[in-house]
Amino acid sequence: MFTKLQIKNFKVWEDTGHLRLAPLTVLFGTNSSGKSSLGHLLLALKQTVTSSDTKRTLFLGDRNSLIDLGTFEDAIHTHQEDRQLEFDLAWSLPQPITLPGFTLDEPQSGDELALHVVIEAPHGQPRVRSMAYQLNLKDLVLLDAKLTRQENGKYKLESDTHPFTRKQMRAWPLPAPLKFYRFPSETSMYYQDVDILDDLALETEKQFRRFFHLGPLREHPQRNYEWSGDNPEDVGARGEKVISALLAAQTRKLSRGYKLRSDPFPVFIAKWLNELGLINSFEVKPIAKGRKEYEVLIQVWSGGSPVRITDVGFGVSQVLPAIVQAFYAPPHSTVLMEQPEIHLHPQVQANLADLFLTAIQAREDGADRNVQLIIESHSEHFLNRLMRRVAEEKVKPEQIAIYFCESLASGRAKITPLQVDLYGNIANWPENFFGDEMADIAGRTAAAAERMQKPST
């Protein structure tokens, strides 16, 4: 999962500062305050990783991509092309990377990988100015490798931890890296002992292939769904593949934590729909034997007749993709969700916090799933429940990270980490976090008093 993030000169962000990313990271803030932009860069990096064009440094998108950010000028802060886009990312590794002896007496294994990239676009075409990896073991840097563009347009490989030795041949300069994260293929031709650099790039690809996104606008429910046995990698950005995902996972079993009961995936999801207070029971069944058309039947209350999902409240179909995605994602995944609480009653919004806490603590096949959730939300009910669970010791403060984003008059954005103590209190509660409630109450009281003083007509 991602552990650290810093972004410079991207959209409204001149500099986010260093952000700690926890298993459950929640972004609050005003409209147009840059909350979504944080995830937009990650989406652009993912679609670059999955693109077949290895020469393209940064794929900003088109109508068919995960996100379309326009041109580099559109995406850069204040739309000044002479600025450089810069980002720092770090993530924990599901399996440590073991290094040869290098500068240490014995092989060492790193459990966190960090990537720092600077991208420039002097003529509108993005290119890597510098690309640097660090393989860490806690606070110890085991290996670093940096590729920097020189004045002649060629690149130089440097390291403070390992002197990469040139092979006995003419000292050809290195060309540009592949995409934003992979060392050029010539590196292994020109240098000795550089196989590890391919491993670092491979881990970057794995990390972004484990990154999924659910947008704020979900598909409307349908009377019938088709499934022919496929296994979608996620529920889709609009939740359009949620029923296919649910059916594909029907043989999987999940539990809510250590030594807790495991349930088949569809049963697990149905129980959560019930606990959220949305329905009594839930079932996906084929219209007829041997058909690939399925219907989603819901019993709203105990004893009631099952009805199709199209015939119940809109909120059920809108939250279902969020629930399924939180548990469908493979172990060690990161899931970005925008406004999962949309169209939900305040009580259900609060219950959603419990569901997401379970998602980061759930187990599958006897092992922790270690799934990370990054949630963009506007719900104070969600936050209040989260703080209550901290006070009740259902979650540790270090397992969550909460940020408040706000736009400044200068056209920049500011992000503030909220300081949560052991008792679920927020020490630095931002002004007008969820509106000025006290001003509304005082204004209503004053208006009522003024109105009562008027003569009756």
HELIX and SHEET records of a PDB file:
HELIX    1   1 LYS A   35  THR A   50  1                                  16    
HELIX    2   2 PHE A   72  ALA A   75  1                                   4    
HELIX    3   3 HIS A   77  HIS A   79  5                                   3    
HELIX    4   4 GLU A  186  TYR A  190  1                                   5    
HELIX    5   5 ASP A  195  ARG A  209  1                                  15    
HELIX    6   6 VAL A  242  ALA A  248  1                                   7    
HELIX    7   7 PHE A  265  GLU A  275  1                                  11    
HELIX    8   8 ILE A  309  ASP A  311  5                                   3    
HELIX    9   9 PHE A  314  TYR A  328  1                                  15    
HELIX   10  10 PRO A  346  GLN A  361  1                                  16    
HELIX   11  11 GLU A  380  ALA A  391  1                                  12    
HELIX   12  12 PRO A  397  GLN A  399  5                                   3    
HELIX   13  13 GLU A  437  GLN A  453  1                                  17    
SHEET    1   A 3 TRP A  13  ASP A  15  0                                        
SHEET    2   A 3 PHE A   2  PHE A  10 -1                                        
SHEET    3   A 3 LEU A  19  ARG A  20 -1                                        
SHEET    1   B 7 TRP A  13  ASP A  15  0                                        
SHEET    2   B 7 PHE A   2  PHE A  10 -1                                        
SHEET    3   B 7 LEU A  85  LEU A  99 -1                                        
SHEET    4   B 7 GLN A 108  GLU A 120 -1                                        
SHEET    5   B 7 ARG A 127  LEU A 137 -1                                        
SHEET    6   B 7 LEU A 140  ARG A 149 -1                                        
SHEET    7   B 7 TYR A 155  GLU A 158 -1                                        
SHEET    1   C 6 PHE A 211  LEU A 214  0                                        
SHEET    2   C 6 THR A 334  GLU A 338  1                                        
SHEET    3   C 6 GLN A 372  GLU A 376  1                                        
SHEET    4   C 6 LEU A  24  GLY A  29  1                                        
SHEET    5   C 6 ILE A 400  SER A 407  1                                        
SHEET    6   C 6 ALA A 413  PRO A 417 -1                                        
SHEET    1   D 3 TYR A 225  GLU A 226  0                                        
SHEET    2   D 3 GLU A 293  GLN A 299 -1                                        
SHEET    3   D 3 SER A 281  PRO A 286 -1                                        
SHEET    1   E 3 TYR A 225  GLU A 226  0                                        
SHEET    2   E 3 GLU A 293  GLN A 299 -1                                        
SHEET    3   E 3 VAL A 307  ARG A 308 -1                                        
SHEET    1   F 4 SER A 262  PRO A 264  0                                        
SHEET    2   F 4 LYS A 253  SER A 255 -1                                        
SHEET    3   F 4 ARG A 363  GLU A 364 -1                                        
SHEET    4   F 4 ALA A 367  ASP A 368 -1                                        
END                                                                             
